[in-house]
Amino acid sequence: MKIPDNYLPVMPYLLVKDAYKFLEFSKKILGATQQYLAERSPGVVMHAELRIEQAVIMFADATDVYPEFPGSMFLYISDVDAVHKKAEAAGLKILQPLEDRDYGRGFGFADDFGNNWWVNTPIA
């Protein structure tokens, strides 16, 4: 099996209100880059993809047919301390304090779209 370039065997798919704001949040707080975006109509996202380091997250605007469907993501990233500072500065709800654990240095936070993020940097 050959998975297409820029994809992984498992990728979350989130349905959010105001997908463009979710994309901007992801760029600002998590350092995401936009990988793909298709609009259903002007200003309404039919399908989009963002990349956070190696992770790919797909998302779209919620509709009457496909209502909001948030999720929880566990991410390994290069600099959890920088993300923590951005999350605190943005006033996001911290779910778990930043600390060192067996599996890495990390913390948890909730975004304004109903998603929970568990962000970690491996400890060398």
C-alpha positions in Angstrom: 0.0 0.0 0.0 1.3 3.5 -0.9 -0.2 6.3 1.1 -0.3 9.5 -1.0 2.4 12.1 -0.2 1.5 14.6 2.5 -0.9 12.1 4.3 -0.7 9.6 7.1 -2.5 6.3 7.9 -4.8 8.1 10.4 -5.9 11.7 10.3 -8.5 13.4 12.4 -11.4 15.2 10.6 -13.0 18.0 12.5 -16.3 19.8 11.7 -16.1 23.3 13.2 -18.0 26.6 13.2 -16.0 29.2 11.3 -13.3 27.0 9.7 -11.4 30.0 8.6 -11.0 31.2 12.2 -10.0 27.6 13.2 -7.3 27.7 10.5 -6.0 31.1 11.8 -6.0 29.8 15.4 -4.0 26.7 14.3 -1.4 28.8 12.5 -1.1 31.3 15.4 -1.0 28.9 18.4 0.3 25.6 16.9 2.4 26.8 14.0 0.2 25.0 11.5 0.5 25.5 7.7 -2.3 25.2 5.3 -1.9 22.2 3.1 -5.2 22.4 1.1 -8.4 24.3 1.1 -11.6 24.1 -1.0 -14.6 26.3 -0.5 -18.2 25.2 -0.8 -19.1 28.9 -1.4 -17.2 32.1 -0.7 -16.1 32.1 2.9 -17.4 28.5 3.6 -14.8 25.7 3.8 -15.9 22.5 2.2 -12.7 20.7 2.9 -9.3 21.8 4.3 -6.1 20.3 5.6 -3.5 21.7 7.9 -0.1 20.4 8.9 1.5 20.7 12.3 5.0 19.3 11.8 4.3 15.8 10.5 0.7 15.7 11.6 -2.2 16.3 9.2 -5.6 17.4 10.4 -8.6 17.7 8.1 -11.5 20.0 8.8 -14.5 21.8 7.3 -17.3 24.1 8.2 -20.1 22.5 10.1 -23.5 22.4 8.2 -27.0 21.3 8.9 -26.2 17.9 7.3 -22.8 17.6 9.0 -23.0 19.3 12.5 -20.1 20.4 14.6 -17.9 17.4 15.6 -14.9 18.5 17.7 -12.2 16.1 18.9 -9.2 15.6 21.1 -5.7 15.6 19.6 -2.4 14.4 21.0 0.6 15.9 19.3 4.3 15.6 19.6 5.9 18.9 18.5 9.4 20.4 18.7 8.7 23.2 21.2 5.9 22.7 23.7 7.0 25.7 25.8 6.4 28.1 22.9 2.9 26.7 22.3 2.2 26.9 26.0 3.1 30.6 26.1 0.9 31.3 23.0 -2.0 29.4 24.5 -1.8 31.3 27.8 -1.4 34.6 26.0 -4.5 33.9 24.0 -6.5 33.1 27.2 -7.2 29.5 26.2 -8.4 27.2 29.0 -5.5 25.1 30.3 -6.7 21.6 31.0 -3.4 20.1 32.3 -0.4 22.1 33.5 2.9 22.2 31.6 5.1 19.6 33.2 7.6 16.8 32.5 6.1 13.3 32.3 7.5 9.9 31.3 6.4 10.4 27.7 7.5 14.0 27.3 7.1 17.6 28.5 3.5 18.7 27.8 0.2 20.3 28.7 -3.4 20.2 27.6 -5.7 23.1 26.5 -9.1 23.6 25.1 -9.6 25.8 22.0 -12.6 28.0 21.3 -14.0 25.4 18.8 -14.7 22.7 21.3 -11.4 20.7 20.7 -9.0 19.6 23.3 -5.2 19.5 22.5 -2.6 17.5 24.4 0.7 18.9 23.2 4.1 17.3 24.1 7.7 17.5 23.3 9.7 14.3 23.8 12.3 14.5 26.5 15.7 13.5 25.2 
